[in-house]
Amino acid sequence: MQRLDTIELFIKLLSYPSVTPNDEGALTFIRDYLDDFEAEWVNKVNVKNLFLYKKFGDGPHLCFAGHIDVVPPGDGWESNPFVPKCENGYIYARGAQDMKSGVAAFVQACKDAKIFNGTLSLLLTSDEEGDAKYGTIEVLKFLKERDFLPDFAIVAEPTCEEVFGDAIKIGRRGSINGVIEKIGKQGHAAYPEKALNPIHKVAQVLPHIAGVNLDTGDEFFAPSKFVITDIRAGMEVTNVTPGKLKMMFNVRNNTKTSKEDIESFVDKYFKDMNYTLTLSQSAKPFMTDKNSKIVKDITSAIKNITGVDTKYSTAGGTSDARFLAEFGVDVVEFGVINDTIHAPNERTTSKEVEALKVVFDEVIKNF
């Protein structure tokens, strides 16, 4: 397929109304655009996943990864969220920052790559903004079965904070959700001695658990904090004490705190009570060594292209980088400024998208 310029390609991708889990034809377009790459479809349930690769030589395997799906546009837009608007250097559309800017940049960089000492690949999914059950992780399973997992990966999520180039992510916190149910004995409020009020029991331990740091963090990670998100009990009447209390909490955990640590922490304060604890981990924390080749190479490329000294961050929520890390791939995230993702009138600048493409060119050239 004939080459577009980077912004033309970006606008083309933004025009697909690819709300999770639909790609609306965007992945087929990318496959056709990179017609000299081998293509593998790894579709699962109603999710489309595309893996493209090209072997230039016998060196390392570098993968660019990202998602083509976007969140629903919602209300408050000043223009059609799927008809990109270009105004004063900005491009407005759903997915402009998260993350069709990154996809456009690395698709174009791979399109332009002529020499590479190894294998270049692209891993694209339409299931990142949803449950992510049938997206990137399914492609990685497929690649592992074929002994074709990447050595290194760049996920082009928006990572910059104030100026383009100022931050990359070399790790992410995990997320653990918990539910504690404290069983008491319902009774009349006038006869508290005949009841067992779970609110009174839990109130005694709240100062020891609410907002408490579970570890000290480190150079890159903030401490893992026990964040209570909901407490409820009773029947919304004033003359009956409740028989049960339910407390919900979340811990955005770093690599120092595990599910087992949280179980021990809760039991320390609830062991003398009749309680149950349910934990679920929606994402595991990961950290790529700052001395890894991929970290050093993208840091150098950012400096060479932008003149900016980038910082290493682990802030924010989760991304598909966690799956790559789980499969033993050294992974970093780098993309445009993140300040309007998921918001009405999401936008980025054409200058950032073009610069991101050039940074990826530099990584490929020097890898």
Disulfide bonds with the S-S distance in Angstrom:
none
